[in-house]
Amino acid sequence: MVNIQQFLEVVEKLRDPQTGCPWDIKQTFDSMIPCLLEETYEVAEAIHTKDHTALREELGDLLLQVVFFSQLAKEEGTFTFQDVLNDIHEKLIYRHPHVFGDKSASSSEEALQNWEAQKAKEKAAKQQQSILDDLPFALPALTRATKLQKRCAKVGFDWDNPQDVLAKVEEELEEVREELYATPVEPEKLAEELGDLLFASVNLCRHHNIDAETCLRNANVKFENRFKLVEKRVKEEGKSLEECSLVELDLIWHQIKTME
């Protein structure tokens, strides 16, 4: 059975300037970011499809990313994998005072409140200039929008009810219409209004406890499945997509949607 120390040694050997792998030796913090994001999304995909065999493999790939970045840091002399373990171990204990301390929590909501209270103390100690300072810019846009809104909601900057948010969505949609009907259409202004519409839509999701990222991911899957059925129907009719008019394709689309 392999232990974590053996795994660390394998990665260290891959990075050895004389005997390691040329590809691994060449990598830097920046060059590894795409790998980290790809592996994270592949873990999410395995969870979404409930493929536990794939999840086991993808979690290993994600762990490799953590170890690899830690190895890069070790070579720079900034921190080690052990430091990473120490930090997360300390953080979990500190942020769960209802498990490891004298606080109590009888529900997941209370547990989250304890977590956020401890997190707030950490931020105060760091003397952040804004409550938004530590939100990573590299987060997926929908996820970051949700986090921005949640942070502001904690200090009272939020709509009172979902109806108010829906009104905001409709307001932003009207502003999109105005830009579309402008002569000429200015792409930059239209993009700005579309961004506002997306942001307001994320807010509506949040007020209904719906994760916007998951919501859009599911919509993507639904569209993909329906379009593949359209392709199949067209092929069964002995045609290609290019041979069909938009009216024909739209009719097939709605037939499939009705069947669902």
PyMOL commands that set and color helices and strands:
alter all, ss='L'
color gray80, all
select helices_A, chain A and resi 4-14+22-26+33-48+52-76+81-94+97-100+108-126+141-154+162-180+187-207+212-236+241-243+246-259
alter helices_A, ss='H'
color red, helices_A
deselect
rebuild
show_as cartoon
